[in-house]
Amino acid sequence: MEQEGVSSYRETQIKTASKGALIVLLYDGLIRFIDIALEKLPEKRFDLVNENVLKAQDILSELILALNFDAGDISHKLFNIYTFLNTKLIEGNVQKKAEPLKFVRSMACELREAWSKVAKKGGTPGMKEMEKEGGIDIAG
């Protein structure tokens, strides 16, 4: 019964969230799935590592689909970042190594923080705003 209540709450949260808040929720899921994969790696539960890395990759795909390439250069840069992070997830999954997964988690946390600040302001980030708000330099 408790799980049903959590599921109902999450569904309501998603249905009523702004686009910025939805992006933050996607990052939360991405980080959560990487955490589970990292937790199962030392236990050699490779089936669960693989399952959760694939879920993380699915979220990166959703983040790519959410990009608005008409919004400017930031979308292209985020596309490149997401593609790179996906490659690191594949690397960690195939090699069963924690380092690439930890790298993706770290980047996801930084990006989540920047999106969270933008979402609280109710906007969609531009390049300068993302750099200033999140301390992220994605121009290079």
N, C-alpha and C positions, 0 to 999 in steps of 0.2 A: 504494500500500500504506500509506503514512504517513497519508493522509487517512482511510483505513478505520480505522486505529488511533485517530485522534482522534475519529472518529464513535462508535466503540465506547466509548471513555472517556466521552464526553459523555452517551451513552445510559445508561451505568451511573451516572454522576453524577446524572442526572435521576431515575432509578428509585429511588435510595437517599436522595434529599434530603428534608429536612423541608419543610413548607409554607413556612416563612420563607426557607429556602435556595432554594426554587424561585422565590419572588418576587424574590430577589436575582439569580438567573440570568435572569429575564425582564428586569429592569432592565439587566443586562449586554448582553443582545441589543438592547434599545431603544437604548442608547447606541452600540453598535457600528453599527447600521443608520443612525443619524443621522450618525455620523462618516463613513461611506461616502458618504452623500448630500452632506454638506458638502464632501468631497474631490472629488466629481464635478461639483459646481456650477460652479466656475470653468472647468472643462474643457468646459462646456456639453454634458455628457453627460446630457441631461435624461431620457433613457430610464432610465438607472441611478439618477438622483436620484429619479424617480417610483417606481421599483421598490423602492428602499430606504425611502423615506418610507412607502409602503404597508405594508411589513414592520413598520416602527415602529408604524404605526397598528394593525396586527394584534396586536402585543404589548400596546398600550394596551387593546385589546378583551379580551385574556386577563386583564390586571390587573383590569379591571372585573368580569369573570366570576368572579374569585377572591374578590371582596369578600363578606364575610358581614355582611349588613345587620342581623342580630340581635345583632351584637357591640357596637353602640352608634353614637354620633355620628361616630366616626372614619371608618366606612365611607361615610357620606353625604358627608363632607368630601372623602375620597379620590375618590369618584365625581365630585364637582364638579371636582376638580383634574384628573383624568384626562380628563374631557370637555373642559375648557379646553385642556389640552395637545394633545388631538386637533385642536381647532380651529386651534391655532397651527401644527401640522404641515400641515394643509390649506392654511392661508395661505401658508406657506413654499413648499409644493409648487406651488400655483397661480401665485403671483407669482414663483417661482424666486428667492427671496431667502434669504440665509443667516441674517438676524437672528432670525426666528421659530424656525428650527431650532436655533440656538445657545441660545435661551431655553429650549426644551424640553429640550435636552441638559443645561443647567445645573440645571434643576429635577429632572430624572431622576437626576443625580448626587447631589443632596442627599437625595432620597427613598431612593435606593439605599443611601447611607451609613446612614441611620436604620434601614432594614430589615436591613441587615447586622448592626448592633449588636443588634437585637432577635433576629435568627435565632441569633446566637452565644449568647444567653442561653436559647435554646430556647423563647421565648414568642411570643405574638401580641400586637401592640401595642395599648395603650389610648391614648387621646388624650394624657394627661399624659406617658406614657412616650415617645411619638413626639416630643413637643415638647422634652422634656428630653434624650433620647438624640441626636436629630438636629439640635437647634437649629432646628426647623421650627415656625413659627407659622402653623398653618392654621386657627386659630379665627376669624380676621378675614375 
